[in-house]
Amino acid sequence: MSQDYGCISCHGLVRKQVGPGFAQIAARYRNDPSAPAQLATRIRNGSVGSWGRVIMPRQFKVTDSDAKALAEWVLSQPSPP
């Protein structure tokens, strides 16, 4: 699904490209019970300042249900080596 929306053009699976790697995001939020909803909101609405000065643009084409699924998938990634 991350390929469907172009997520991997900015996010690496493990390490930072433009934005943080999915494994880095998972490691940061792994023990936060509010993380799935928080990340889904950031996917849809964008954000800035969570990872420095990098801007996560709003992803208006991502549906609410897909944003939730993407957030769960990101959080399921193993920690970076």
C-alpha positions as CSV (number, residue, x, y, z in Angstrom):
1,M,0.0,0.0,0.0
2,S,2.9,2.4,0.7
3,Q,3.9,2.0,-2.9
4,D,0.3,2.9,-4.1
5,Y,0.6,6.3,-2.5
6,G,4.3,7.0,-3.2
7,C,5.4,6.9,0.4
8,I,8.7,5.3,-0.5
9,S,9.7,8.2,-2.6
10,C,10.4,10.1,0.7
11,H,10.6,7.3,3.3
12,G,13.1,4.5,3.3
13,L,12.1,1.1,4.8
14,V,14.9,1.4,7.4
15,R,16.8,4.7,7.2
16,K,15.9,8.3,6.5
17,Q,15.7,9.6,2.9
18,V,13.8,12.8,2.9
19,G,11.7,11.8,5.9
20,P,12.4,9.2,8.5
21,G,12.5,5.5,7.6
22,F,9.5,3.4,8.5
23,A,11.6,1.4,11.0
24,Q,12.7,4.6,12.7
25,I,9.1,5.8,13.0
26,A,8.1,2.4,14.4
27,A,10.9,2.5,16.9
28,R,10.0,6.0,18.2
29,Y,6.3,5.2,18.6
30,R,6.2,1.5,19.3
31,N,5.1,1.8,23.0
32,D,2.7,4.7,22.4
33,P,-0.9,3.5,22.4
34,S,-2.1,6.7,20.7
35,A,0.4,6.3,17.9
36,P,-1.8,4.6,15.3
37,A,-4.4,7.4,15.4
38,Q,-1.8,10.1,15.6
39,L,0.2,8.7,12.6
40,A,-3.0,8.2,10.6
41,T,-3.8,11.9,11.2
42,R,-0.3,13.0,10.2
43,I,-0.5,10.9,7.0
44,R,-3.8,12.6,6.0
45,N,-3.2,16.1,7.3
46,G,0.6,16.4,7.0
47,S,2.9,17.7,9.8
48,V,6.1,19.6,10.5
49,G,8.5,19.5,13.4
50,S,8.1,15.9,14.4
51,W,11.4,14.9,12.8
52,G,13.2,18.2,12.6
53,R,12.4,20.7,9.9
54,V,11.2,18.2,7.4
55,I,7.7,18.8,6.2
56,M,5.3,15.9,5.7
57,P,2.9,17.1,3.1
58,R,-0.8,16.5,3.4
59,Q,-1.8,13.3,1.6
60,F,-5.4,14.2,0.6
61,K,-5.7,11.2,-1.7
62,V,-5.2,8.7,1.2
63,T,-8.6,7.6,2.6
64,D,-9.1,7.5,6.4
65,S,-9.2,3.7,6.3
66,D,-6.0,3.5,4.2
67,A,-4.3,6.1,6.5
68,K,-5.1,3.8,9.5
69,A,-3.9,0.7,7.7
70,L,-0.6,2.5,6.7
71,A,-0.1,3.7,10.2
72,E,-0.5,0.1,11.5
73,W,1.9,-1.2,8.9
74,V,4.5,1.4,9.7
75,L,4.3,0.6,13.4
76,S,4.7,-3.1,12.6
77,Q,8.2,-2.6,11.1
78,P,11.1,-4.0,13.1
79,S,13.5,-1.6,14.8
80,P,16.5,-0.5,12.7
81,P,19.7,-2.5,13.1
